[in-house]
């Protein structure tokens, strides 16, 4: 494995760890509640975060893409919940949850797509 591949795997592991660490926001209230991760969304974020950690540790492009797709799918569900229910979303989420899942999903997908790509030389 190349040094670039190891860097991508470390980045994947880090994004997974960030997702798992976001569980502390379950207990955050007031000024420290930057991200609204409550209810069922906690289990989804933890599961996908653990999947991303495993993907980074195993250097698995497929698992990285699966974790990224999972976060994008959860962002779509959050968006649907916000559009259909407004402030009374059934998942107890808001726009911060949407942006958090969207950011992790895009980041993991880009890492998965960049993994093991052949390099082209410039003339």
HELIX and SHEET records of a PDB file:
HELIX    1   1 UNK A    3  UNK A   21  1                                  19    
HELIX    2   2 UNK A   22  UNK A   26  5                                   5    
HELIX    3   3 UNK A   30  UNK A   32  5                                   3    
HELIX    4   4 UNK A   40  UNK A   58  1                                  19    
HELIX    5   5 UNK A   61  UNK A   85  1                                  25    
HELIX    6   6 UNK A   86  UNK A   88  5                                   3    
HELIX    7   7 UNK A   95  UNK A  114  1                                  20    
END                                                                             
